[in-house]
């Protein structure tokens, strides 16, 4: 699978996008946006591709809580009502919700129409937009529904990041940290030093991170082996995210949950695989510095473990599968640390706040 | 794509089913049934595969009107609630609704779990169960949502047909007639003579019909060319079916709508491709003999054409695509007869009742 060949960026990217879209009539192109990208990103897109002003725009509400089958049904219905055909194209302009759900809607409309992705968040650029996964949440369970389907192109324009609130930017940064942790200590050290919001060099770090994801996915498109390394931090992170979605008035963003998951799973890695304590300390400090600390109640642990037991990556009942670290830059898949150690890791995370490592 | 190799039948079929299912734990197998197959077919399955008595059964309501995203959500939720994992198996026991929708639910649950089909209707055995298409209706529009996904096996047991009401059997028979029309005049002549409900030779005719479908699908799995021949009768048939679903208290079955569609499209074939009048007469008589005549009101024609314009096989706005017949046994794809001729064909169908050809 040639994923790298489908990813375009920079000034050249706008030209490639225009020539891709020329393969469709303007009425055959549908643009999917949410309230935010409609305001902040759609005008930029239309400036670069004025022909799209005649295309139909499908607007949905912004937020992870709308990544549902109900919203997908609205997208299908609007495609149908506005005459989308089997040779139409859905252009998804937005964050992970838009690219995951738009990809799913396109891949299942009339047994699959073309789609392309323009991720507008850092998370979308380095992670969600890359790799051919489409997904919906099911009753709050993350990404329980979905399929593998490749877009016709993924277009990375870091200029969209200027429109992003700082909290959203940090959320995507967590995936960049994860990419570095699983494969590249040098890149990790660069990230520690950078200030993503202000550095001029940020764009090259973003492309490096996207490139790590591309490399992993190309070597294992359907997640039978190496792609599982991308799961680092996500077994606990996804469960925390589901928990927070059900319990908090202002739920954790994906990257915020992942950041906490990375600390927990680094702790488990130390116990199970001998990750050096200095590495654990570096990871904990780095994450504590960049992300707000989630106040996890002890009573929440049972619920969070229950969510883990429903994780779609579980292949044997009751056995929670982890991808862990041997050292920064070196990951190991298919680890089953067991419930006791999972609880201890959450306890470790809770106590960081009280200066365990400071 | 080796579809033929995935289809099992006869006594050997039960053995093959058992050995397929042995690859999964009993808790890992989920059986999808509707109210009817729960009563009439599930006991037969459990008798042949007693191990499945411990598997979870998902029951849905019977009928085309439940082939929706709402029902699919219930299936996903029940899979999730009862602990289905990525290596689970959904065994779909029922007619076209169960096999189409069950296939879709499985192919999209956790980005795709295994599924296998046991069609229990004639329509399912010769058509819906074969070819890797999964589908849902969207707001009454037939099969607007779906994707291509191959089951692990398709098991044809004609013994299930004994449980079928005569009207359902006739509905499947319409697809058999279509298979004969598009590819095999000898088989068509056999069908004219047979009494499917009582003949001992019926089983071999059914397998012949399934085999025609397999041959066509294997040569063109994603419907870019020859597979379109299977569309004969369906452009008008699907639109009639959608119309009837919205307007009639007891809507047409798929095969009943198809039967009317075959007559209309044979008429169009005569005008466009010179189908001999004797062939049109044979088709009209045969269908009038086997299927109730649908009392189409002249006022319905506009609605029916509007449904055709939303058909998922349209690839150019406003151009309604047909697969037609040059003669019985010989089909031609990508025909655009235009609205006037479509109206005339419906007029022709309406008048058959009054003895045009008797």
Interface residues (C-beta under 8 A of the other chain):
Chain A: X27 X69 X72 X73 X76 X77 X80 X83 X85 X86 X87 X104 X107 X108 X109 X110 X111 X112 X133 X135 X138 X139 X141 X144 X145 X146 X147 X148 X310 X312 X313 X314 X315 X316 X317
Chain B: X27 X69 X72 X73 X76 X77 X80 X83 X85 X86 X87 X104 X107 X108 X109 X110 X111 X112 X133 X135 X138 X139 X141 X144 X145 X146 X147 X148 X310 X312 X313 X314 X315 X316 X317
